[in-house]
Amino acid sequence: MRTILQLSAFVSFVVAQFTAAHAHAATAVAAAPGKASVVPIPGNQNTYSLKAHSNRTNNPVTGPNTTVINSTGVAHAFNDVIVIKRLFWWDTTYKPAVAVIDQPKKNDAVSITSMSTNTVQGMAVVDPVNARLEAFGRVGEGAKGSAAGEAIDPYYVAPGTYSDYSFVIDQIELGTADVGDFAGVNFFATDSRFSDPLWFLSVVVSGPLSSKSDLVIGFASNPILALNDSNIVNNVRAAFNMQGQTATLNSFELFKTTYVVDQQITYSEGLKAGVEAVPEPGTLMLFGMGVIALVGYARPRGKELP
């Protein structure tokens, strides 16, 4: 219970602080309730990786990664990268990123935050106790630059037929105001039997966001999941609601299917969130944008079939 309260307080403080300080900043939030039942096997893949990036490029020019807050208790590297992928499009790369890679899980939430002034911030969190991942990136009002976060959790999974494998997104928000703005999130899972992701969701927006049609949404999955990727894209778009220049999705089950694992594998889930604010020449005020991603693990779950 102590871990839950600490994490909730931390997340609430961060969101409240950003909202109060920068009323025009946008957010993107995704979460899955509860803790999925899985068949993990103890081993050195019970690890986590976190990355964060921030860089303010207008007055005052600050960054990259001016201030780093690292709760993991281990040293972090300063020259990593975060890549937000856009299916059937180009990628957006954030560098340098601060990173804590392949660290043993702890019995508490850990996080890494990068700040280049209070208006440009990136953050990532992993909470293995409550099966929760978070990533956050924000460029606030009056600033331009970039920010991003990434969280990944791999672990071993035993062979079995998981009849109720699903992924639930509690919330996503994306918002942009100017021609040079970008905001995007990636959600994905990997299976060590395959070189490509087991499944991958990308939701991004470039330039001013005025309708759901401005969202570029892509979903791809391995045939073993027997999912209809096109239908999932349509369902994701339909689930968004617009309010001004912000698109919000709440409590959405991305899919539910059967997942067959015929041997011990390394399974992982991850998320990324990134923003850029690059206003047109002559722009006097940047409204700001940002992304947060919080996600509960969509681990294999459900009873094994005979």
MITOR-944527 format. One record per residue (C-alpha): x, y, z; residue number from 1; residue in one letter. Coordinates in steps of 0.05 Angstrom, whole numbers. Each point is the difference from the previous one (the first is absolute). Layout:
+--------+--------+--------+-----+------+
!      u !      v !      w ! seq ! type !
+--------+--------+--------+-----+------+
!      X !      Y !      Z ! NUM !    A !
...
+--------+--------+--------+-----+------+
***
This chain:
+--------+--------+--------+-----+------+
!      u !      v !      w ! seq ! type !
+--------+--------+--------+-----+------+
!      0 !      0 !      0 !   1 !    M !
!     57 !     47 !     15 !   2 !    R !
!     27 !     -7 !    -71 !   3 !    T !
!    -69 !     15 !    -30 !   4 !    I !
!     -7 !     63 !     41 !   5 !    L !
!     70 !     24 !    -16 !   6 !    Q !
!     -9 !    -10 !    -75 !   7 !    L !
!    -69 !     32 !     -1 !   8 !    S !
!     24 !     60 !     38 !   9 !    A !
!     60 !      8 !    -46 !  10 !    F !
!    -41 !     -4 !    -64 !  11 !    V !
!    -54 !     46 !     27 !  12 !    S !
!     51 !     52 !     22 !  13 !    F !
!     34 !      1 !    -68 !  14 !    V !
!    -64 !      6 !    -40 !  15 !    V !
!    -29 !     53 !     46 !  16 !    A !
!     65 !     40 !      0 !  17 !    Q !
!      4 !      1 !    -76 !  18 !    F !
!    -73 !     16 !    -10 !  19 !    T !
!      0 !     58 !     49 !  20 !    A !
!     64 !     30 !    -26 !  21 !    A !
!    -16 !     -7 !    -74 !  22 !    H !
!    -74 !      2 !    -13 !  23 !    A !
!      8 !     -8 !    -75 !  24 !    H !
!     44 !    -62 !      3 !  25 !    A !
!    -30 !    -64 !    -27 !  26 !    A !
!      7 !    -69 !     30 !  27 !    T !
!     -7 !    -72 !    -22 !  28 !    A !
!    -16 !    -53 !     51 !  29 !    V !
!     -8 !    -76 !     -6 !  30 !    A !
!    -11 !    -50 !     56 !  31 !    A !
!    -26 !    -71 !     11 !  32 !    A !
!    -36 !    -17 !     65 !  33 !    P !
!     18 !    -58 !     45 !  34 !    G !
!     57 !    -49 !     -3 !  35 !    K !
!     -1 !    -54 !    -53 !  36 !    A !
!     14 !    -72 !     19 !  37 !    S !
!     60 !    -28 !    -36 !  38 !    V !
!     47 !    -59 !      2 !  39 !    V !
!     67 !     36 !      7 !  40 !    P !
!     64 !    -40 !     12 !  41 !    I !
!     52 !     31 !     46 !  42 !    P !
!     64 !     18 !    -36 !  43 !    G !
!     44 !     56 !    -23 !  44 !    N !
!    -55 !     27 !    -46 !  45 !    Q !
!    -37 !     24 !     62 !  46 !    N !
!     28 !     69 !    -17 !  47 !    T !
!    -23 !     68 !    -22 !  48 !    Y !
!     26 !     57 !    -44 !  49 !    S !
!    -17 !     74 !      5 !  50 !    L !
!     19 !     59 !    -44 !  51 !    K !
!    -16 !     74 !      1 !  52 !    A !
!     18 !     61 !    -43 !  53 !    H !
!    -10 !     75 !      4 !  54 !    S !
!     29 !     58 !    -40 !  55 !    N !
!    -24 !     72 !      0 !  56 !    R !
!     23 !     37 !    -62 !  57 !    T !
!    -28 !     70 !     10 !  58 !    N !
!     15 !     55 !     50 !  59 !    N !
!     23 !    -22 !     49 !  60 !    P !
!     37 !    -55 !    -39 !  61 !    V !
!      6 !    -56 !     52 !  62 !    T !
!     21 !    -71 !    -11 !  63 !    G !
!      3 !    -52 !    -22 !  64 !    P !
!    -17 !    -37 !     65 !  65 !    N !
!     20 !     58 !     45 !  66 !    T !
!    -28 !    -31 !     64 !  67 !    T !
!     -7 !    -75 !      9 !  68 !    V !
!    -39 !    -30 !     58 !  69 !    I !
!     14 !    -75 !      6 !  70 !    N !
!    -35 !    -41 !     53 !  71 !    S !
!     27 !    -67 !    -24 !  72 !    T !
!     62 !      0 !     44 !  73 !    G !
!     47 !    -17 !    -57 !  74 !    V !
!     43 !     42 !    -46 !  75 !    A !
!    -30 !     23 !    -66 !  76 !    H !
!     29 !     13 !    -69 !  77 !    A !
!     -8 !     67 !    -36 !  78 !    F !
!      7 !    -19 !    -73 !  79 !    N !
!    -58 !    -47 !    -16 !  80 !    D !
!    -58 !     12 !    -49 !  81 !    V !
!    -76 !     -6 !      0 !  82 !    I !
!    -35 !    -13 !    -67 !  83 !    V !
!    -74 !     12 !     -9 !  84 !    I !
!    -21 !    -43 !    -59 !  85 !    K !
!    -55 !     19 !    -49 !  86 !    R !
!    -24 !    -61 !    -39 !  87 !    L !
!      5 !     12 !    -75 !  88 !    F !
!     32 !     68 !     15 !  89 !    W !
!     66 !     27 !     25 !  90 !    W !
!     27 !     -6 !     70 !  91 !    D !
!     14 !     55 !     51 !  92 !    T !
!     64 !     -8 !     39 !  93 !    T !
!     16 !     34 !     66 !  94 !    Y !
!     73 !      5 !     21 !  95 !    K !
!     38 !      1 !     43 !  96 !    P !
!    -43 !    -37 !     50 !  97 !    A !
!     18 !    -19 !     72 !  98 !    V !
!    -10 !    -73 !     12 !  99 !    A !
!      0 !    -56 !     52 ! 100 !    V !
!      4 !    -65 !    -39 ! 101 !    I !
!    -13 !    -73 !     19 ! 102 !    D !
!     -3 !      9 !     76 ! 103 !    Q !
!    -29 !    -52 !     47 ! 104 !    P !
!    -71 !     14 !     22 ! 105 !    K !
!    -12 !     29 !     68 ! 106 !    K !
!    -59 !     -6 !     48 ! 107 !    N !
!    -19 !     72 !    -13 ! 108 !    D !
!    -11 !     49 !    -57 ! 109 !    A !
!     62 !     31 !    -31 ! 110 !    V !
!      4 !     60 !    -47 ! 111 !    S !
!     47 !     44 !    -40 ! 112 !    I !
!    -17 !     72 !    -17 ! 113 !    T !
!     36 !     49 !    -46 ! 114 !    S !
!    -14 !     75 !      5 ! 115 !    M !
!     24 !     59 !    -41 ! 116 !    S !
!    -37 !     54 !     39 ! 117 !    T !
!    -67 !    -17 !     31 ! 118 !    N !
!    -36 !      7 !    -67 ! 119 !    T !
!     39 !    -54 !    -38 ! 120 !    V !
!      0 !    -67 !     35 ! 121 !    Q !
!      3 !    -74 !    -16 ! 122 !    G !
!    -12 !    -57 !     48 ! 123 !    M !
!     -6 !    -76 !      4 ! 124 !    A !
!    -24 !    -45 !     57 ! 125 !    V !
!     -4 !    -75 !     11 ! 126 !    V !
!    -39 !    -30 !     59 ! 127 !    D !
!      8 !    -76 !     -1 ! 128 !    P !
!    -41 !     -9 !     64 ! 129 !    V !
!    -62 !     30 !    -32 ! 130 !    N !
!     17 !    -21 !    -71 ! 131 !    A !
!      2 !     71 !    -26 ! 132 !    R !
!     42 !     39 !    -50 ! 133 !    L !
!      0 !     74 !    -13 ! 134 !    E !
!     33 !     48 !    -48 ! 135 !    A !
!     -8 !     75 !     -5 ! 136 !    F !
!     25 !     56 !    -46 ! 137 !    G !
!    -20 !     73 !      2 ! 138 !    R !
!     18 !     66 !    -32 ! 139 !    V !
!    -39 !     54 !     36 ! 140 !    G !
!    -28 !     68 !    -19 ! 141 !    E !
!     50 !     50 !    -24 ! 142 !    G !
!     55 !    -52 !    -11 ! 143 !    A !
!     25 !    -39 !    -60 ! 144 !    K !
!     42 !    -62 !     -1 ! 145 !    G !
!    -11 !    -74 !     11 ! 146 !    S !
!    -14 !    -49 !     56 ! 147 !    A !
!    -13 !    -75 !      4 ! 148 !    A !
!     -2 !    -61 !     45 ! 149 !    G !
!      4 !    -76 !     -9 ! 150 !    E !
!    -12 !    -59 !     46 ! 151 !    A !
!     10 !    -73 !    -16 ! 152 !    I !
!     -9 !    -63 !     42 ! 153 !    D !
!     24 !    -69 !    -25 ! 154 !    P !
!     -8 !    -66 !     36 ! 155 !    Y !
!     -3 !    -75 !    -13 ! 156 !    Y !
!    -68 !    -33 !    -14 ! 157 !    V !
!    -15 !    -74 !      4 ! 158 !    A !
!    -31 !    -40 !    -57 ! 159 !    P !
!    -75 !     -1 !     -2 ! 160 !    G !
!    -63 !     20 !    -37 ! 161 !    T !
!    -25 !     65 !     30 ! 162 !    Y !
!    -73 !      6 !    -18 ! 163 !    S !
!    -12 !     71 !     25 ! 164 !    D !
!     59 !     40 !    -23 ! 165 !    Y !
!    -21 !     73 !     -4 ! 166 !    S !
!     25 !     71 !      5 ! 167 !    F !
!    -40 !     57 !     30 ! 168 !    V !
!     15 !     74 !     -7 ! 169 !    I !
!    -32 !     42 !     54 ! 170 !    D !
!     15 !     67 !    -31 ! 171 !    Q !
!     39 !     35 !    -55 ! 172 !    I !
!      3 !     75 !    -13 ! 173 !    E !
!     37 !     34 !    -57 ! 174 !    L !
!      0 !     74 !    -16 ! 175 !    G !
!     37 !     47 !    -47 ! 176 !    T !
!    -12 !     72 !    -19 ! 177 !    A !
!     51 !     24 !    -51 ! 178 !    D !
!     25 !    -23 !    -68 ! 179 !    V !
!     67 !    -23 !     28 ! 180 !    G !
!    -29 !    -40 !     58 ! 181 !    D !
!      3 !    -76 !      7 ! 182 !    F !
!    -27 !    -47 !     54 ! 183 !    A !
!     -2 !    -76 !     -1 ! 184 !    G !
!     -3 !    -63 !     40 ! 185 !    V !
!     20 !    -72 !    -14 ! 186 !    N !
!    -24 !    -63 !     36 ! 187 !    F !
!     30 !    -68 !    -16 ! 188 !    F !
!     15 !    -71 !     21 ! 189 !    A !
!     56 !    -46 !    -22 ! 190 !    T !
!      9 !    -75 !     -2 ! 191 !    D !
!     71 !    -28 !     -5 ! 192 !    S !
!    -22 !    -50 !    -53 ! 193 !    R !
!    -10 !     57 !    -50 ! 194 !    F !
!     44 !     57 !    -25 ! 195 !    S !
!    -59 !     48 !     -8 ! 196 !    D !
!    -45 !     22 !     57 ! 197 !    P !
!    -56 !    -47 !     21 ! 198 !    L !
!    -45 !     60 !     -9 ! 199 !    W !
!     11 !     75 !     -7 ! 200 !    F !
!    -45 !     61 !      7 ! 201 !    L !
!     20 !     70 !    -23 ! 202 !    S !
!    -43 !     63 !     10 ! 203 !    V !
!     32 !     65 !    -23 ! 204 !    V !
!    -20 !     70 !    -23 ! 205 !    V !
!     41 !     51 !    -38 ! 206 !    S !
!    -21 !     73 !     -5 ! 207 !    G !
!    -64 !     30 !     29 ! 208 !    P !
!    -50 !    -52 !     25 ! 209 !    L !
!    -71 !     18 !    -17 ! 210 !    S !
!    -35 !    -67 !    -11 ! 211 !    S !
!      8 !    -75 !      9 ! 212 !    K !
!     19 !     -5 !    -74 ! 213 !    S !
!     65 !     37 !     16 ! 214 !    D !
!     23 !    -59 !     42 ! 215 !    L !
!     47 !    -48 !    -36 ! 216 !    V !
!    -16 !    -68 !     30 ! 217 !    I !
!     35 !    -65 !    -17 ! 218 !    G !
!     -6 !    -70 !     28 ! 219 !    F !
!     37 !    -63 !    -21 ! 220 !    A !
!     -1 !    -70 !     32 ! 221 !    S !
!     30 !    -68 !     -9 ! 222 !    N !
!    -47 !    -49 !    -36 ! 223 !    P !
!      3 !    -48 !     59 ! 224 !    I !
!    -47 !     49 !     37 ! 225 !    L !
!    -52 !     -4 !    -56 ! 226 !    A !
!    -18 !     74 !      7 ! 227 !    L !
!    -32 !     45 !    -52 ! 228 !    N !
!     49 !     57 !     -1 ! 229 !    D !
!    -43 !     46 !    -44 ! 230 !    S !
!    -60 !     -8 !     46 ! 231 !    N !
!     43 !     16 !     60 ! 232 !    I !
!     24 !     65 !    -33 ! 233 !    V !
!    -72 !     20 !    -14 ! 234 !    N !
!    -21 !    -17 !     70 ! 235 !    N !
!     56 !     41 !     31 ! 236 !    V !
!    -17 !     61 !    -42 ! 237 !    R !
!    -74 !     -7 !     17 ! 238 !    A !
!     15 !     -4 !     74 ! 239 !    A !
!     33 !     69 !      2 ! 240 !    F !
!    -39 !     62 !     20 ! 241 !    N !
!     19 !     71 !    -20 ! 242 !    M !
!      0 !     60 !     44 ! 243 !    Q !
!     32 !     61 !    -31 ! 244 !    G !
!     68 !    -21 !    -25 ! 245 !    Q !
!      5 !    -61 !     46 ! 246 !    T !
!    -20 !    -71 !    -18 ! 247 !    A !
!    -15 !    -47 !     58 ! 248 !    T !
!    -13 !    -74 !      4 ! 249 !    L !
!    -26 !    -32 !     64 ! 250 !    N !
!     -7 !    -72 !     25 ! 251 !    S !
!     11 !    -36 !    -65 ! 252 !    F !
!     14 !    -74 !    -11 ! 253 !    E !
!     48 !     -2 !    -58 ! 254 !    L !
!    -11 !    -75 !    -12 ! 255 !    F !
!    -15 !    -67 !     32 ! 256 !    K !
!     24 !    -64 !    -31 ! 257 !    T !
!     34 !    -68 !     11 ! 258 !    T !
!     76 !      0 !      6 ! 259 !    Y !
!     36 !    -66 !    -10 ! 260 !    V !
!     71 !     -7 !     29 ! 261 !    V !
!     32 !    -67 !    -20 ! 262 !    D !
!     65 !     10 !     37 ! 263 !    Q !
!     31 !     43 !     54 ! 264 !    Q !
!      6 !     70 !    -27 ! 265 !    I !
!     23 !     69 !     20 ! 266 !    T !
!    -62 !     43 !     -4 ! 267 !    Y !
!      1 !     76 !     10 ! 268 !    S !
!    -46 !     59 !     -2 ! 269 !    E !
!     18 !     72 !     -9 ! 270 !    G !
!    -23 !     70 !    -15 ! 271 !    L !
!     29 !     64 !    -25 ! 272 !    K !
!    -25 !     72 !      0 ! 273 !    A !
!     31 !     59 !    -36 ! 274 !    G !
!    -13 !     72 !    -19 ! 275 !    V !
!     32 !     55 !    -42 ! 276 !    E !
!    -18 !     73 !     -3 ! 277 !    A !
!     32 !     36 !    -59 ! 278 !    V !
!    -42 !     62 !    -16 ! 279 !    P !
!     -1 !     35 !    -67 ! 280 !    E !
!     45 !     62 !     -8 ! 281 !    P !
!    -34 !     61 !     30 ! 282 !    G !
!    -42 !    -40 !     49 ! 283 !    T !
!     -5 !     42 !     63 ! 284 !    L !
!    -32 !    -52 !     46 ! 285 !    M !
!      3 !    -76 !      1 ! 286 !    L !
!    -60 !    -31 !     32 ! 287 !    F !
!     38 !    -62 !     21 ! 288 !    G !
!    -13 !    -73 !     -3 ! 289 !    M !
!     17 !    -64 !     35 ! 290 !    G !
!    -10 !    -73 !     10 ! 291 !    V !
!     -6 !    -45 !     59 ! 292 !    I !
!     -6 !    -75 !     -6 ! 293 !    A !
!    -17 !    -45 !     56 ! 294 !    L !
!    -15 !    -72 !    -15 ! 295 !    V !
!    -15 !    -62 !     39 ! 296 !    G !
!     32 !    -63 !    -27 ! 297 !    Y !
!    -41 !    -41 !    -49 ! 298 !    A !
!     34 !    -63 !     21 ! 299 !    R !
!    -23 !    -69 !    -22 ! 300 !    P !
!    -58 !    -18 !     45 ! 301 !    R !
!    -59 !    -45 !      6 ! 302 !    G !
!     -4 !    -74 !     10 ! 303 !    K !
!     40 !    -46 !    -44 ! 304 !    E !
!    -43 !    -39 !    -49 ! 305 !    L !
!      3 !    -75 !      0 ! 306 !    P !
+--------+--------+--------+-----+------+
***
